[in-house]
Amino acid sequence: MTGRNGRGLREKPMTIIFNIVIFGLAFLMLRLPYRYSLALVAIVVVALLRMERKGAVDALFSLYIRNRRVAAFSALICILAIPVLLSTFRYQSHIAVMALIYAMVCLGLNFQMGSTNMVNFAPAAFMGIGAYSMAVMTVKIGVSPWLGMLTAILTSAFAGLLIGLPTLRTKGYYLSLVTMALQLAFVQLIKNMPSIGGPNGISGVKAFSIGGFSLYKAYTFFGVKLTPHFFYLIFCAFALIILVYVAQRIYISRYGLALNNIAQDEIAANCLGVDVPRCKLFAFVIGGVYCGVGGALYASLTSFVGPNDFTFARSLVFICMVILGGMDNPIGVTVGAFLLTVITEKLRNFSDYAQLIYAVLLVVILIVRPSGLIPKRVRDYCAVFGRELLSPSRPDAGPADKD
């Protein structure tokens, strides 16, 4: 017991140091000029691939699980520190907010593409449904943005249910073609609906506020003028933390196991008692909820929504983010969304070559690391729930030490 306690005392400072290093690298990627930022991204990608090959990423995950309270608290402090460090840098704060919003959408796509192996080419359409619901409710009807977000979540979830129903009879390439057709149809539909702005979109979407305190506004504190993204970045960070936590809980639940069974062999999963249609619908509905949250936050951030914001090209970007980070791993998906968002924004001067960059990056990742930078991990229920396995050599094995 003493040795175990001693190990815990050594691991806690290491956990804090690793968090500081990780969030410090994220801050430098946002803050540095594009040449140095892209060089740092390349170094981080190579380092992740090397660490994964050596098993260091697994060891790091185990360290965080054993010291999850310390890891969560120190990560929260680091997350709150980034908006403070970016408080006077408007463009970098905007990149950070966009990375968080895209991570939410990618987490929703991961339920279908990563967990269930259903390639969905319409994540931008789900995001657009949430964004347009937010815009219609706040601009056309004039309700509170919070009610607009609730409407966006419900609308996107309902859209996931409607889209999921006809796809129950399809799988593989046919399912991909169905979702691709839905993505293209969504863009054409909103372009030909004058009631929601048509090709001109909807402007004037309200920003979130709490008791008259706007979350997207430039405030001045002690003579320092903050960017309008300051409080909005904190708000989006907390929203992403909640969504990542929910995604992780679903991953280790029986629903997560059922989704993986369907991905491996749908017929075998059905024989084992898995309700395949119900699980597929669940993947589409929960994915729609995540995309709806991201769409509502995006609409409130830009105060404008238009059909060009939710095209098929945007869906391909989300798919690249999921593949880059690591399918069926919420942490990996979040990392992939952040890295690709930084790459996209830092190369904005070369936007004409964006699709070429995405294509080359996707091909390289699929060849070098098909499972992504941070592949999905083996479920360690004993570590997650603080238990140790009973073994003949250790009949007294009991609950593990908690943080």
Summary of the structure (lengths in Angstrom):
residues: 403
radius of gyration: 21.7
end to end distance: 14.0
largest distance: 72.9
contacts: 1354
relative contact order: 0.15
helix: 74%
strand: 3%
